[in-house]
């Protein structure tokens, strides 16, 4: 797998993971995906950077959002380890 293919594989896995948790993906083609839980409150958005494969939330987001962020961070670490070390 090339570097681009690995990044695309991890990104598609992240999208599937967040869809399974009930989040909608917003892709503005800037290299960052924004995940919205549908409550309309932008302070609870979760962002994922394709290039750095990092997860970001605002410091003042709800506790529920922080819990989902922690799940996503663990998932991303597992996917990155799997894809970058085994393929």
Number of C-alpha atoms within 10 A of each C-alpha: 10 9 10 9 11 16 19 14 15 22 21 11 15 21 18 14 16 19 15 10 11 13 18 15 17 12 11 9 7 8 11 18 21 20 21 21 18 12 8 9 10 14 14 22 22 24 19 23 15 17 12 10 17 14 18 14 17 14 9 10 15 13 10 10 18 18 11 14 19 13 13 19 18 12 16 21 14 12 19 18 12 12 17 14 8 7 9
